[in-house]
């Protein structure tokens, strides 16, 4: 682990996970460390490694996270247990992607996603934009705590504008 500063203001740690370095904004890790400490939990090496893997990018499946942290000696079972702990305590959001695939994302704030079924492009939607709709759904259906993380699937404008291939016709 190598610590250094960029622009003399922000401290970073360079960690080699799965044979590539990841730059981690220390204020992010410090935030989650404080968050856990306030709830009487420690920032264990396993939690730190998983947070660093998630900080590097997007929605990752447990197996993708394991691939990034396995060089630390962590087992796949430990990855699953740690992800469950982090999700239960609001540090990461679990999300079921198309086809029911479970992924996790670091949770800076409640948000939702639009995902293109063709190319996979993702658009983030602020939670506040859907709050009224979610409140209305809770009132109408009686369901409470409608997920803090919802993924909508559709087709993005670029994919929708592409010409459709002609179907073979049997004449």
Legacy VTK file of the C-alpha trace (Angstrom):
# vtk DataFile Version 3.0
C-alpha trace
ASCII
DATASET POLYDATA
POINTS 171 float
0.000 0.000 0.000
1.421 3.380 -1.015
0.025 6.648 0.333
0.501 9.932 -1.501
-1.168 13.289 -2.140
-2.341 14.835 -5.386
-2.809 18.624 -5.689
-1.580 18.863 -2.071
-5.184 18.649 -0.830
-6.554 15.147 -1.302
-4.869 12.087 0.147
-5.006 8.918 -1.900
-3.985 5.375 -1.277
-2.816 3.210 -4.119
-3.768 -0.404 -3.541
-3.004 -3.289 -5.845
-6.146 -5.374 -6.173
-6.373 -8.068 -8.840
-3.099 -6.873 -10.401
-4.144 -3.289 -11.029
-3.825 -0.208 -8.841
-6.946 1.546 -7.606
-6.896 5.168 -6.486
-9.163 5.627 -3.521
-10.233 9.047 -2.296
-9.355 8.797 1.375
-12.230 11.060 2.342
-14.567 8.333 1.035
-12.892 5.594 3.072
-12.652 7.912 6.084
-16.381 8.626 5.731
-17.295 4.929 5.775
-14.843 4.238 8.603
-16.480 6.965 10.719
-19.922 5.715 9.671
-19.125 2.194 10.887
-17.413 3.423 14.083
-20.474 5.540 14.950
-22.459 2.300 14.825
-19.869 0.477 16.966
-18.349 -1.527 14.094
-14.726 -1.701 12.942
-13.349 -1.127 9.458
-11.865 -4.584 8.992
-9.332 -5.360 6.245
-12.053 -7.343 4.452
-14.528 -4.449 4.532
-11.835 -2.041 3.392
-10.781 -4.252 0.450
-14.390 -4.643 -0.716
-15.066 -0.915 -0.418
-11.924 -0.204 -2.425
-13.036 -2.649 -5.129
-16.485 -1.042 -5.282
-15.007 2.461 -5.262
-13.239 1.576 -8.506
-16.415 1.230 -10.416
-20.085 0.739 -10.840
-22.234 -2.234 -10.113
-20.164 -5.325 -9.443
-21.335 -8.865 -8.858
-19.977 -10.763 -5.848
-17.789 -12.835 -8.186
-16.368 -9.670 -9.814
-15.607 -8.271 -6.364
-13.989 -11.562 -5.372
-11.808 -11.440 -8.501
-10.573 -8.005 -7.394
-9.860 -8.959 -3.768
-8.784 -12.601 -3.921
-5.082 -11.642 -3.866
-5.658 -10.378 -0.327
-6.342 -13.983 0.699
-10.046 -13.365 1.176
-12.347 -16.299 0.404
-15.452 -16.022 -1.738
-17.595 -16.878 1.300
-16.053 -13.946 3.179
-16.904 -11.655 0.256
-20.565 -12.715 0.440
-20.725 -12.360 4.250
-19.038 -8.950 4.138
-21.318 -7.721 1.345
-24.360 -8.817 3.356
-23.049 -6.949 6.401
-22.306 -3.789 4.376
-25.758 -3.918 2.728
-27.547 -4.435 6.071
-25.806 -1.330 7.412
-26.420 0.903 4.379
-22.841 1.091 3.139
-23.555 -0.660 -0.172
-26.738 -1.109 -2.179
-27.613 -4.513 -3.599
-29.348 -4.324 -6.954
-30.842 -6.984 -9.171
-29.893 -6.317 -12.753
-31.572 -7.700 -15.856
-31.888 -11.469 -15.640
-31.891 -11.280 -11.831
-28.106 -10.903 -11.521
-27.185 -9.522 -8.106
-24.740 -6.615 -8.064
-23.542 -4.186 -5.421
-22.658 -0.526 -5.528
-21.135 1.842 -3.001
-23.976 3.972 -1.691
-23.134 7.665 -1.652
-26.846 8.576 -1.755
-30.147 6.988 -2.651
-30.472 6.821 -6.405
-31.918 4.703 -9.179
-30.914 3.675 -12.683
-32.150 3.444 -16.254
-30.328 0.659 -18.116
-30.404 0.021 -21.862
-31.275 -3.614 -22.644
-29.270 -3.442 -25.878
-25.949 -1.723 -25.071
-25.998 -1.607 -21.259
-25.710 2.188 -21.016
-26.684 3.404 -17.538
-28.252 6.677 -16.479
-28.440 7.597 -12.789
-31.697 9.098 -11.492
-31.689 11.097 -8.258
-33.995 9.641 -5.631
-35.767 12.974 -5.171
-37.117 12.752 -8.745
-38.976 9.534 -7.882
-39.898 10.243 -4.261
-43.462 11.403 -5.065
-44.100 8.350 -7.270
-42.720 5.970 -4.638
-44.806 7.604 -1.897
-47.880 7.288 -4.124
-47.145 3.603 -4.807
-46.740 2.937 -1.082
-50.088 4.642 -0.376
-51.927 2.767 -3.170
-50.459 -0.697 -2.637
-49.726 -0.772 1.067
-46.155 -1.869 0.331
-43.650 -0.048 2.521
-39.966 0.672 2.080
-40.086 0.417 -1.693
-36.428 -0.187 -2.478
-33.762 2.447 -2.010
-32.331 1.327 -5.316
-34.550 0.636 -8.328
-33.369 -0.271 -11.818
-35.568 0.455 -14.829
-34.817 -1.257 -18.135
-35.501 0.105 -21.579
-33.784 1.039 -24.823
-31.600 4.149 -24.986
-32.116 6.747 -27.748
-29.020 5.608 -29.695
-30.098 1.962 -29.792
-33.705 2.917 -30.567
-32.520 4.996 -33.554
-30.483 2.165 -35.079
-32.031 0.513 -38.131
-33.616 -2.816 -37.327
-32.216 -5.851 -39.195
-34.591 -7.264 -41.772
-36.095 -10.593 -40.819
-35.514 -13.487 -43.176
-38.701 -14.267 -45.043
-39.475 -17.758 -46.258
-41.125 -17.337 -49.654
LINES 1 172
171 0 1 2 3 4 5 6 7 8 9 10 11 12 13 14 15 16 17 18 19 20 21 22 23 24 25 26 27 28 29 30 31 32 33 34 35 36 37 38 39 40 41 42 43 44 45 46 47 48 49 50 51 52 53 54 55 56 57 58 59 60 61 62 63 64 65 66 67 68 69 70 71 72 73 74 75 76 77 78 79 80 81 82 83 84 85 86 87 88 89 90 91 92 93 94 95 96 97 98 99 100 101 102 103 104 105 106 107 108 109 110 111 112 113 114 115 116 117 118 119 120 121 122 123 124 125 126 127 128 129 130 131 132 133 134 135 136 137 138 139 140 141 142 143 144 145 146 147 148 149 150 151 152 153 154 155 156 157 158 159 160 161 162 163 164 165 166 167 168 169 170
